[in-house]
Amino acid sequence: MLVAVVSSGIRGSHSSCPVASAANLFLRASSVRARAPTSLRRRSKVSWRSKAMASAHPSQGLPSGMDPSMVDEYASQSKLLQEFVKIPSIGKAWIFTSKDENTSRAMVSVSQSDLLANKKRSFLLNTHISKSSSKSVSFQWSPFPVEMSGVSAVVPSPSGEKLLLVRNAEDDDSPTKLEIWGPCQLENEIHVARSVHGSLYTDGWFEGISWNHEETLIAYVAEEPPQPKPEFNDSGYKKEGSSQKDCRSWKGQGDIEDSWGETYSNKRIPALFVANISSGEVRALKGIPRSLSAGQVIWAPSSSYSLVFVAWSDDNGFQETPRKLGIKYCYNRPCALYAAADPFKEEADEPSTDSNMGDTAALVKLTADLSSAFFPRFSPDGKYLVFISAKSAVDSGAHNATNSMHKIDWPTDGKLEGSLGVSDVVPTVMSPQDGCFPGMYCSGLLRSPWLSDGRTMILSSAWGSKEVILSINIASGEVSRVSPQDSDYSWNVLALDNNNILAVSSSLVTLPQMYYGFEDSHTDKPCQWDWQEIPSPFPKPSDKVSSLLADHKFSVIKIPVSNPSDKLPDGANLPFEAIFVSGKDSASSPTIVVLHGGPHSVYPSSYSRSLAFLYAQGYNLLVVNYR
């Protein structure tokens, strides 16, 4: 059996260009197939016509390095790739409740790669949700989606009565546009010049776009405007008032500024801003040192400190030297929660500033005793500030490790004086028992992750080689698995509908499918949920793709550690996992080993277009997860 080894690039491709990603994937598959022994190649026979053409014109019109006998096979592969690429992907979802508890509305964001246009198209689908007393639900989808051309982010207000569309500038001279939509019209359009700030962060990590409770202000994270560059002419330094059109002058680059590395090559200093949606005025949040990169901003309950945000320090180089190390997939960068005042408040209402400390006295560090704190969320009653910590990753240096959850008792008077107590909700799990809760591995939270009791949070987390949905009671610390216990599929929460859950489930051999979950109150077993499949609004894939998916199966394999040692920690002696994908004649098929897996992350069992295309070529897949 041929075993081809494939590195992380197959799923972890970081190219944002659909054509580049697809071409890279196509060439990988073709290259692996070209190196396979003839007896192990699938569908390698070419027609007599192709052979005749190859012999008559051995290299005419072919790219360098292409075997003329593989023309038909390349054409077949490229057509199949296009069929996989055009399958839509489900992104985010938002549910808006109504006065009638049995009805609600939802929006679902969908994306689709367009290879010919060399871009990804984004759409919004709307649906009406009807619930019955018999725990059944129906979705009435709108007949056509609405394309969000040029839109970088979609953020509904908490009431669902307003909608923010962010249109980041496509060049250095254009402004960023913030569109405020009401039920039937565009209420305001705010153009923010590059001198105020650059593009908004919509990356899912630094990103923080938050409406205040009154829905009059929006706080967000954007790139700090560029610092003035020194200019010179033949007489030396160019002073103010000189003509900008002097052909004998030149502009210096100023001090070098680190970026945040992989996928953040043009991102240097994320800063906080607040926009007034009525007046269109945008104000920067003053007092944040340039050595801090801000993100994940949210509004706090009524207090003198209206904003809570996360900040990452530049001083994470060797021996705490000022150096921005890469942050993509790196949860081991120290960060902390801070509180600050709303810049639109009158000076009389703002916290006093210590003349010896400057503007930074207006900041309050909320998690001084923790090396990591992110994803802040206030409980609906405003009594608790809950957040996630990757302190085990920061303290150990691992890119990622088991997360923990904590909470802060938020002062009822809103005054942040003295030390704020931080208590554990879900502690770090160092060595889980086999089959038991392995600890939190959380890569994102809903903007409002709460059930109606105001104490139960719903989130997605990795559990071995799959993703699951968890409920966490922040009062008791009880953790329960909400998604089906016996499923090896991956599940992710999309939105909450009061006490019900809209989720998406998929596997390596199953396209993403939406489900609606009800908690089962007619059982003695705790945290039992009934899941109803939602009829898909998407057209079925081609017969070819459907047949290929149906012909494959997957299983999660537990692999024991050979020669376990007493010198290893307990966790290192536990079995690790791998996902095996195979077709009907797997015994005679070559196998590709996907190596990335862990140990600091996981390759989940969820659907992957890249891997689906590979096993559709006739390969088995062995996807290894080390821990």
VEXGURO-197762 format. One record per residue (C-alpha): residue number from 0; residue in one letter; z, y, x. Coordinates in steps of 0.25 Angstrom, whole numbers, plus 5000, padded with zeros to 4 digits. Layout:
N
SITE_NUM_A_Z_Y_X
...
END
This chain:
627
SITE_0_M_5000_5000_5000
SITE_1_L_4996_5013_5005
SITE_2_V_5007_5024_5006
SITE_3_A_5003_5038_5007
SITE_4_V_5014_5048_5010
SITE_5_V_5014_5062_5003
SITE_6_S_5023_5073_5006
SITE_7_S_5029_5083_4997
SITE_8_G_5016_5091_4996
SITE_9_I_5011_5083_4984
SITE_10_R_5022_5088_4974
SITE_11_G_5028_5099_4982
SITE_12_S_5015_5107_4984
SITE_13_H_5019_5121_4984
SITE_14_S_5005_5127_4982
SITE_15_S_5004_5136_4970
SITE_16_C_4989_5134_4970
SITE_17_P_4985_5123_4960
SITE_18_V_4971_5121_4967
SITE_19_A_4978_5120_4981
SITE_20_S_4989_5110_4975
SITE_21_A_4978_5102_4968
SITE_22_A_4969_5101_4980
SITE_23_N_4980_5097_4989
SITE_24_L_4985_5086_4980
SITE_25_F_4970_5081_4978
SITE_26_L_4968_5081_4993
SITE_27_R_4981_5074_4996
SITE_28_A_4977_5063_4986
SITE_29_S_4963_5062_4991
SITE_30_S_4969_5061_5006
SITE_31_V_4978_5050_5002
SITE_32_R_4968_5042_4995
SITE_33_A_4958_5044_5007
SITE_34_R_4968_5038_5016
SITE_35_A_4971_5026_5007
SITE_36_P_4965_5013_5011
SITE_37_T_4952_5010_5002
SITE_38_S_4959_4998_4996
SITE_39_L_4970_5007_4990
SITE_40_R_4962_5019_4985
SITE_41_R_4961_5020_4970
SITE_42_R_4948_5024_4964
SITE_43_S_4942_5025_4977
SITE_44_K_4928_5019_4973
SITE_45_V_4917_5028_4973
SITE_46_S_4904_5027_4965
SITE_47_W_4891_5022_4971
SITE_48_R_4886_5036_4968
SITE_49_S_4897_5043_4976
SITE_50_K_4894_5033_4988
SITE_51_A_4879_5036_4987
SITE_52_M_4882_5051_4987
SITE_53_A_4891_5049_4999
SITE_54_S_4881_5042_5007
SITE_55_A_4870_5051_5004
SITE_56_H_4878_5064_5006
SITE_57_P_4890_5059_5015
SITE_58_S_4897_5073_5016
SITE_59_Q_4888_5083_5008
SITE_60_G_4897_5093_5001
SITE_61_L_4910_5086_5003
SITE_62_P_4923_5093_5009
SITE_63_S_4926_5089_5024
SITE_64_G_4934_5076_5024
SITE_65_M_4930_5071_5011
SITE_66_D_4924_5057_5010
SITE_67_P_4911_5057_5002
SITE_68_S_4915_5044_4995
SITE_69_M_4927_5050_4989
SITE_70_V_4919_5061_4981
SITE_71_D_4921_5054_4968
SITE_72_E_4936_5051_4970
SITE_73_Y_4939_5066_4974
SITE_74_A_4932_5070_4961
SITE_75_S_4940_5061_4953
SITE_76_Q_4953_5065_4960
SITE_77_S_4950_5080_4958
SITE_78_K_4947_5078_4943
SITE_79_L_4960_5070_4941
SITE_80_L_4968_5081_4949
SITE_81_Q_4963_5091_4939
SITE_82_E_4967_5083_4927
SITE_83_F_4981_5082_4933
SITE_84_V_4981_5097_4937
SITE_85_K_4978_5102_4923
SITE_86_I_4990_5095_4916
SITE_87_P_4999_5107_4912
SITE_88_S_5013_5108_4918
SITE_89_I_5026_5112_4910
SITE_90_G_5033_5123_4916
SITE_91_K_5045_5131_4909
SITE_92_A_5048_5132_4894
SITE_93_W_5056_5141_4886
SITE_94_I_5062_5139_4872
SITE_95_F_5066_5150_4862
SITE_96_T_5075_5147_4851
SITE_97_S_5075_5153_4837
SITE_98_K_5085_5155_4826
SITE_99_D_5081_5142_4820
SITE_100_E_5087_5131_4829
SITE_101_N_5076_5121_4825
SITE_102_T_5065_5130_4831
SITE_103_S_5062_5136_4844
SITE_104_R_5050_5141_4853
SITE_105_A_5046_5137_4867
SITE_106_M_5037_5141_4878
SITE_107_V_5032_5131_4889
SITE_108_S_5025_5136_4902
SITE_109_V_5014_5127_4906
SITE_110_S_5006_5127_4919
SITE_111_Q_4992_5121_4922
SITE_112_S_4985_5122_4936
SITE_113_D_4971_5127_4935
SITE_114_L_4964_5122_4948
SITE_115_L_4951_5130_4945
SITE_116_A_4958_5143_4944
SITE_117_N_4968_5139_4955
SITE_118_K_4980_5143_4948
SITE_119_K_4991_5138_4938
SITE_120_R_4990_5142_4924
SITE_121_S_5003_5144_4916
SITE_122_F_5004_5143_4900
SITE_123_L_5014_5145_4890
SITE_124_L_5015_5136_4878
SITE_125_N_5023_5139_4866
SITE_126_T_5029_5130_4856
SITE_127_H_5038_5130_4843
SITE_128_I_5049_5120_4843
SITE_129_S_5054_5114_4830
SITE_130_K_5067_5105_4830
SITE_131_S_5072_5096_4819
SITE_132_S_5085_5090_4815
SITE_133_S_5081_5077_4819
SITE_134_K_5080_5081_4834
SITE_135_S_5065_5082_4834
SITE_136_V_5057_5093_4839
SITE_137_S_5043_5098_4838
SITE_138_F_5035_5108_4847
SITE_139_Q_5023_5116_4841
SITE_140_W_5015_5120_4853
SITE_141_S_5006_5132_4853
SITE_142_P_4992_5128_4853
SITE_143_F_4988_5135_4866
SITE_144_P_4996_5140_4878
SITE_145_V_4997_5154_4883
SITE_146_E_4992_5156_4898
SITE_147_M_5002_5164_4907
SITE_148_S_4991_5169_4916
SITE_149_G_4997_5177_4928
SITE_150_V_5011_5175_4923
SITE_151_S_5022_5172_4933
SITE_152_A_5034_5169_4924
SITE_153_V_5037_5168_4909
SITE_154_V_5051_5172_4905
SITE_155_P_5056_5173_4891
SITE_156_S_5068_5181_4887
SITE_157_P_5080_5174_4883
SITE_158_S_5078_5177_4868
SITE_159_G_5063_5173_4869
SITE_160_E_5059_5186_4863
SITE_161_K_5053_5191_4876
SITE_162_L_5044_5185_4887
SITE_163_L_5043_5190_4902
SITE_164_L_5030_5187_4909
SITE_165_V_5030_5189_4924
SITE_166_R_5016_5192_4930
SITE_167_N_5018_5193_4945
SITE_168_A_5008_5201_4953
SITE_169_E_4996_5194_4959
SITE_170_D_4994_5204_4971
SITE_171_D_5003_5213_4979
SITE_172_D_4999_5226_4971
SITE_173_S_5001_5221_4957
SITE_174_P_5014_5223_4949
SITE_175_T_5022_5212_4943
SITE_176_K_5021_5212_4928
SITE_177_L_5033_5208_4919
SITE_178_E_5028_5206_4904
SITE_179_I_5038_5207_4893
SITE_180_W_5033_5200_4880
SITE_181_G_5039_5200_4866
SITE_182_P_5035_5191_4855
SITE_183_C_5021_5197_4852
SITE_184_Q_5019_5208_4863
SITE_185_L_5020_5212_4877
SITE_186_E_5033_5221_4877
SITE_187_N_5032_5226_4891
SITE_188_E_5025_5224_4904
SITE_189_I_5032_5228_4917
SITE_190_H_5024_5230_4930
SITE_191_V_5032_5229_4942
SITE_192_A_5026_5235_4955
SITE_193_R_5026_5228_4968
SITE_194_S_5035_5239_4973
SITE_195_V_5046_5235_4964
SITE_196_H_5045_5220_4966
SITE_197_G_5035_5209_4969
SITE_198_S_5032_5196_4961
SITE_199_L_5043_5190_4952
SITE_200_Y_5049_5176_4957
SITE_201_T_5044_5165_4947
SITE_202_D_5046_5154_4956
SITE_203_G_5058_5147_4949
SITE_204_W_5068_5149_4961
SITE_205_F_5069_5164_4964
SITE_206_E_5064_5166_4950
SITE_207_G_5073_5173_4940
SITE_208_I_5068_5181_4928
SITE_209_S_5079_5184_4918
SITE_210_W_5080_5192_4905
SITE_211_N_5093_5199_4903
SITE_212_H_5100_5195_4890
SITE_213_E_5095_5208_4882
SITE_214_E_5081_5204_4887
SITE_215_T_5079_5219_4892
SITE_216_L_5079_5216_4907
SITE_217_I_5073_5205_4916
SITE_218_A_5078_5201_4929
SITE_219_Y_5069_5194_4939
SITE_220_V_5066_5191_4954
SITE_221_A_5055_5197_4961
SITE_222_E_5050_5199_4975
SITE_223_E_5056_5211_4981
SITE_224_P_5046_5222_4984
SITE_225_P_5041_5223_4998
SITE_226_Q_5048_5231_5008
SITE_227_P_5040_5244_5013
SITE_228_K_5032_5240_5026
SITE_229_P_5032_5250_5038
SITE_230_E_5019_5257_5040
SITE_231_F_5014_5262_5053
SITE_232_N_5002_5271_5058
SITE_233_D_4997_5275_5072
SITE_234_S_5008_5285_5073
SITE_235_G_5019_5274_5071
SITE_236_Y_5027_5272_5059
SITE_237_K_5021_5277_5046
SITE_238_K_5031_5287_5039
SITE_239_E_5032_5289_5024
SITE_240_G_5022_5297_5017
SITE_241_S_5010_5293_5026
SITE_242_S_4997_5289_5020
SITE_243_Q_4996_5274_5015
SITE_244_K_4981_5275_5018
SITE_245_D_4982_5278_5033
SITE_246_C_4972_5268_5039
SITE_247_R_4979_5269_5052
SITE_248_S_4993_5263_5047
SITE_249_W_4998_5249_5045
SITE_250_K_5009_5243_5038
SITE_251_G_5020_5234_5045
SITE_252_Q_5025_5221_5038
SITE_253_G_5040_5225_5039
SITE_254_D_5051_5215_5041
SITE_255_I_5047_5201_5039
SITE_256_E_5053_5195_5026
SITE_257_D_5055_5180_5024
SITE_258_S_5049_5173_5012
SITE_259_W_5056_5162_5005
SITE_260_G_5046_5151_5010
SITE_261_E_5039_5140_5003
SITE_262_T_5032_5146_4990
SITE_263_Y_5039_5159_4993
SITE_264_S_5030_5164_5004
SITE_265_N_5029_5178_4998
SITE_266_K_5043_5179_4992
SITE_267_R_5053_5186_5001
SITE_268_I_5064_5193_4993
SITE_269_P_5066_5190_4978
SITE_270_A_5073_5202_4972
SITE_271_L_5079_5204_4958
SITE_272_F_5073_5214_4948
SITE_273_V_5076_5218_4933
SITE_274_A_5066_5223_4923
SITE_275_N_5068_5231_4911
SITE_276_I_5058_5225_4901
SITE_277_S_5058_5238_4892
SITE_278_S_5057_5249_4903
SITE_279_G_5049_5240_4913
SITE_280_E_5059_5245_4924
SITE_281_V_5061_5235_4935
SITE_282_R_5074_5236_4944
SITE_283_A_5077_5228_4957
SITE_284_L_5091_5223_4958
SITE_285_K_5097_5231_4969
SITE_286_G_5108_5226_4979
SITE_287_I_5102_5212_4983
SITE_288_P_5101_5211_4998
SITE_289_R_5087_5208_5003
SITE_290_S_5093_5196_5010
SITE_291_L_5094_5189_4996
SITE_292_S_5083_5184_4988
SITE_293_A_5087_5184_4973
SITE_294_G_5082_5175_4962
SITE_295_Q_5086_5168_4949
SITE_296_V_5091_5180_4942
SITE_297_I_5098_5180_4928
SITE_298_W_5106_5189_4920
SITE_299_A_5121_5188_4919
SITE_300_P_5129_5190_4906
SITE_301_S_5133_5204_4904
SITE_302_S_5140_5209_4916
SITE_303_S_5139_5220_4927
SITE_304_Y_5131_5210_4935
SITE_305_S_5119_5206_4926
SITE_306_L_5111_5198_4936
SITE_307_V_5114_5185_4943
SITE_308_F_5104_5179_4953
SITE_309_V_5102_5170_4965
SITE_310_A_5100_5175_4979
SITE_311_W_5096_5168_4992
SITE_312_S_5099_5174_5005
SITE_313_D_5090_5175_5017
SITE_314_D_5100_5171_5026
SITE_315_N_5097_5156_5025
SITE_316_G_5091_5154_5039
SITE_317_F_5097_5147_5051
SITE_318_Q_5111_5152_5053
SITE_319_E_5109_5161_5040
SITE_320_T_5098_5170_5047
SITE_321_P_5090_5178_5037
SITE_322_R_5079_5169_5034
SITE_323_K_5073_5165_5021
SITE_324_L_5071_5150_5021
SITE_325_G_5061_5143_5011
SITE_326_I_5068_5142_4997
SITE_327_K_5058_5133_4990
SITE_328_Y_5064_5120_4987
SITE_329_C_5076_5125_4996
SITE_330_Y_5089_5125_4988
SITE_331_N_5097_5126_5001
SITE_332_R_5095_5141_5002
SITE_333_P_5108_5148_4999
SITE_334_C_5109_5157_4987
SITE_335_A_5119_5163_4978
SITE_336_L_5121_5170_4964
SITE_337_Y_5123_5185_4963
SITE_338_A_5125_5194_4952
SITE_339_A_5120_5209_4951
SITE_340_A_5119_5220_4941
SITE_341_D_5107_5223_4932
SITE_342_P_5099_5234_4940
SITE_343_F_5097_5241_4926
SITE_344_K_5112_5243_4923
SITE_345_E_5117_5257_4925
SITE_346_E_5124_5260_4938
SITE_347_A_5137_5261_4930
SITE_348_D_5136_5247_4926
SITE_349_E_5133_5241_4939
SITE_350_P_5143_5235_4949
SITE_351_S_5148_5245_4959
SITE_352_T_5142_5244_4973
SITE_353_D_5151_5244_4985
SITE_354_S_5146_5255_4994
SITE_355_N_5149_5246_5006
SITE_356_M_5140_5234_5001
SITE_357_G_5128_5242_4995
SITE_358_D_5121_5236_4983
SITE_359_T_5124_5222_4987
SITE_360_A_5138_5224_4980
SITE_361_A_5131_5224_4967
SITE_362_L_5128_5209_4969
SITE_363_V_5139_5199_4967
SITE_364_K_5137_5185_4973
SITE_365_L_5142_5175_4963
SITE_366_T_5141_5162_4972
SITE_367_A_5147_5166_4985
SITE_368_D_5153_5152_4987
SITE_369_L_5140_5144_4985
SITE_370_S_5129_5143_4994
SITE_371_S_5119_5141_4983
SITE_372_A_5118_5146_4968
SITE_373_F_5105_5147_4959
SITE_374_F_5100_5146_4945
SITE_375_P_5111_5154_4939
SITE_376_R_5112_5153_4923
SITE_377_F_5123_5160_4914
SITE_378_S_5128_5151_4903
SITE_379_P_5124_5157_4889
SITE_380_D_5138_5163_4887
SITE_381_G_5138_5170_4900
SITE_382_K_5151_5163_4905
SITE_383_Y_5145_5155_4916
SITE_384_L_5135_5157_4927
SITE_385_V_5129_5143_4931
SITE_386_F_5121_5140_4943
SITE_387_I_5115_5129_4952
SITE_388_S_5119_5128_4967
SITE_389_A_5112_5121_4978
SITE_390_K_5124_5122_4988
SITE_391_S_5122_5108_4992
SITE_392_A_5108_5111_4997
SITE_393_V_5112_5124_5004
SITE_394_D_5124_5118_5011
SITE_395_S_5117_5106_5016
SITE_396_G_5103_5112_5019
SITE_397_A_5096_5102_5010
SITE_398_H_5084_5109_5003
SITE_399_N_5090_5104_4990
SITE_400_A_5103_5096_4986
SITE_401_T_5111_5093_4974
SITE_402_N_5114_5106_4966
SITE_403_S_5127_5110_4959
SITE_404_M_5129_5119_4947
SITE_405_H_5140_5130_4946
SITE_406_K_5145_5141_4937
SITE_407_I_5152_5154_4938
SITE_408_D_5161_5159_4927
SITE_409_W_5154_5173_4923
SITE_410_P_5164_5184_4921
SITE_411_T_5165_5188_4906
SITE_412_D_5166_5202_4910
SITE_413_G_5154_5201_4919
SITE_414_K_5162_5207_4931
SITE_415_L_5159_5198_4944
SITE_416_E_5172_5201_4951
SITE_417_G_5179_5192_4961
SITE_418_S_5175_5178_4964
SITE_419_L_5167_5170_4953
SITE_420_G_5171_5156_4952
SITE_421_V_5160_5146_4954
SITE_422_S_5162_5132_4948
SITE_423_D_5154_5119_4948
SITE_424_V_5147_5114_4936
SITE_425_V_5139_5103_4943
SITE_426_P_5144_5100_4957
SITE_427_T_5135_5095_4968
SITE_428_V_5133_5080_4967
SITE_429_M_5134_5074_4981
SITE_430_S_5132_5059_4979
SITE_431_P_5128_5055_4965
SITE_432_Q_5130_5041_4960
SITE_433_D_5117_5034_4957
SITE_434_G_5112_5037_4943
SITE_435_C_5122_5048_4941
SITE_436_F_5120_5063_4941
SITE_437_P_5114_5066_4955
SITE_438_G_5117_5081_4955
SITE_439_M_5109_5093_4951
SITE_440_Y_5096_5096_4957
SITE_441_C_5091_5108_4949
SITE_442_S_5079_5116_4952
SITE_443_G_5079_5126_4940
SITE_444_L_5086_5130_4927
SITE_445_L_5082_5135_4914
SITE_446_R_5084_5150_4911
SITE_447_S_5094_5146_4900
SITE_448_P_5098_5131_4903
SITE_449_W_5109_5131_4892
SITE_450_L_5111_5123_4880
SITE_451_S_5118_5130_4868
SITE_452_D_5132_5126_4872
SITE_453_G_5130_5136_4884
SITE_454_R_5136_5126_4893
SITE_455_T_5126_5115_4895
SITE_456_M_5114_5118_4905
SITE_457_I_5101_5110_4905
SITE_458_L_5094_5109_4918
SITE_459_S_5084_5100_4926
SITE_460_S_5089_5092_4938
SITE_461_A_5083_5081_4948
SITE_462_W_5090_5068_4946
SITE_463_G_5085_5058_4956
SITE_464_S_5069_5058_4955
SITE_465_K_5069_5064_4942
SITE_466_E_5072_5077_4935
SITE_467_V_5082_5077_4923
SITE_468_I_5088_5087_4913
SITE_469_L_5103_5089_4914
SITE_470_S_5113_5096_4906
SITE_471_I_5125_5102_4913
SITE_472_N_5138_5107_4906
SITE_473_I_5142_5119_4914
SITE_474_A_5156_5118_4908
SITE_475_S_5159_5104_4911
SITE_476_G_5149_5101_4922
SITE_477_E_5144_5089_4914
SITE_478_V_5130_5085_4918
SITE_479_S_5121_5077_4909
SITE_480_R_5107_5072_4910
SITE_481_V_5099_5076_4898
SITE_482_S_5085_5070_4901
SITE_483_P_5083_5055_4898
SITE_484_Q_5092_5047_4907
SITE_485_D_5082_5035_4908
SITE_486_S_5070_5043_4912
SITE_487_D_5064_5044_4926
SITE_488_Y_5055_5056_4921
SITE_489_S_5059_5070_4925
SITE_490_W_5064_5080_4915
SITE_491_N_5065_5095_4916
SITE_492_V_5071_5105_4906
SITE_493_L_5061_5116_4901
SITE_494_A_5070_5123_4891
SITE_495_L_5081_5122_4881
SITE_496_D_5080_5124_4866
SITE_497_N_5095_5126_4862
SITE_498_N_5101_5112_4865
SITE_499_N_5088_5105_4866
SITE_500_I_5079_5104_4879
SITE_501_L_5064_5105_4882
SITE_502_A_5061_5097_4894
SITE_503_V_5049_5091_4901
SITE_504_S_5049_5077_4907
SITE_505_S_5038_5070_4916
SITE_506_S_5037_5060_4926
SITE_507_L_5027_5057_4938
SITE_508_V_5018_5049_4928
SITE_509_T_5021_5058_4915
SITE_510_L_5016_5072_4912
SITE_511_P_5027_5082_4909
SITE_512_Q_5032_5081_4894
SITE_513_M_5041_5090_4886
SITE_514_Y_5053_5085_4879
SITE_515_Y_5063_5091_4869
SITE_516_G_5077_5086_4871
SITE_517_F_5089_5085_4860
SITE_518_E_5103_5082_4864
SITE_519_D_5107_5069_4856
SITE_520_S_5119_5072_4848
SITE_521_H_5119_5058_4841
SITE_522_T_5124_5050_4853
SITE_523_D_5137_5047_4860
SITE_524_K_5130_5048_4874
SITE_525_P_5132_5062_4880
SITE_526_C_5119_5071_4883
SITE_527_Q_5109_5062_4876
SITE_528_W_5096_5069_4874
SITE_529_D_5084_5065_4865
SITE_530_W_5070_5070_4871
SITE_531_Q_5058_5072_4862
SITE_532_E_5044_5072_4868
SITE_533_I_5037_5085_4865
SITE_534_P_5022_5084_4862
SITE_535_S_5015_5090_4873
SITE_536_P_5007_5103_4871
SITE_537_F_4998_5099_4883
SITE_538_P_4985_5091_4882
SITE_539_K_4985_5077_4887
SITE_540_P_4980_5075_4901
SITE_541_S_4967_5068_4903
SITE_542_D_4966_5053_4900
SITE_543_K_4964_5051_4915
SITE_544_V_4978_5058_4919
SITE_545_S_4985_5051_4907
SITE_546_S_4980_5037_4911
SITE_547_L_4984_5039_4925
SITE_548_L_4998_5044_4921
SITE_549_A_5000_5032_4911
SITE_550_D_4996_5022_4922
SITE_551_H_5007_5027_4931
SITE_552_K_5022_5025_4931
SITE_553_F_5034_5029_4940
SITE_554_S_5048_5025_4943
SITE_555_V_5060_5031_4951
SITE_556_I_5064_5021_4962
SITE_557_K_5078_5021_4968
SITE_558_I_5077_5017_4983
SITE_559_P_5090_5013_4990
SITE_560_V_5093_5018_5003
SITE_561_S_5091_5007_5014
SITE_562_N_5103_5005_5023
SITE_563_P_5113_5014_5017
SITE_564_S_5123_5019_5027
SITE_565_D_5138_5023_5025
SITE_566_K_5135_5035_5034
SITE_567_L_5126_5041_5023
SITE_568_P_5132_5049_5012
SITE_569_D_5133_5042_4998
SITE_570_G_5120_5049_4993
SITE_571_A_5112_5045_5004
SITE_572_N_5114_5030_5001
SITE_573_L_5109_5032_4986
SITE_574_P_5095_5027_4983
SITE_575_F_5084_5037_4983
SITE_576_E_5072_5038_4973
SITE_577_A_5057_5037_4973
SITE_578_I_5047_5038_4961
SITE_579_F_5036_5028_4961
SITE_580_V_5023_5031_4953
SITE_581_S_5013_5019_4952
SITE_582_G_5001_5015_4944
SITE_583_K_4997_5002_4938
SITE_584_D_4992_4996_4951
SITE_585_S_5003_5002_4960
SITE_586_A_5004_4990_4969
SITE_587_S_4990_4992_4975
SITE_588_S_4991_5008_4975
SITE_589_P_4994_5016_4987
SITE_590_T_5007_5024_4986
SITE_591_I_5010_5039_4990
SITE_592_V_5024_5042_4994
SITE_593_V_5028_5056_4990
SITE_594_L_5039_5059_5001
SITE_595_H_5045_5072_4997
SITE_596_G_5056_5068_4987
SITE_597_G_5069_5073_4993
SITE_598_P_5079_5073_4998
SITE_599_H_5081_5088_4995
SITE_600_S_5072_5087_4982
SITE_601_V_5066_5077_4973
SITE_602_Y_5053_5073_4968
SITE_603_P_5055_5071_4953
SITE_604_S_5048_5061_4944
SITE_605_S_5042_5072_4936
SITE_606_Y_5027_5074_4934
SITE_607_S_5019_5078_4946
SITE_608_R_5004_5081_4945
SITE_609_S_5003_5079_4960
SITE_610_L_5009_5065_4960
SITE_611_A_5002_5062_4947
SITE_612_F_4988_5065_4954
SITE_613_L_4992_5056_4966
SITE_614_Y_4996_5043_4958
SITE_615_A_4984_5046_4949
SITE_616_Q_4976_5042_4961
SITE_617_G_4982_5029_4961
SITE_618_Y_4994_5030_4970
SITE_619_N_5008_5026_4969
SITE_620_L_5018_5037_4971
SITE_621_L_5032_5035_4978
SITE_622_V_5039_5048_4977
SITE_623_V_5052_5048_4985
SITE_624_N_5065_5055_4982
SITE_625_Y_5075_5053_4993
SITE_626_R_5087_5058_4986
END
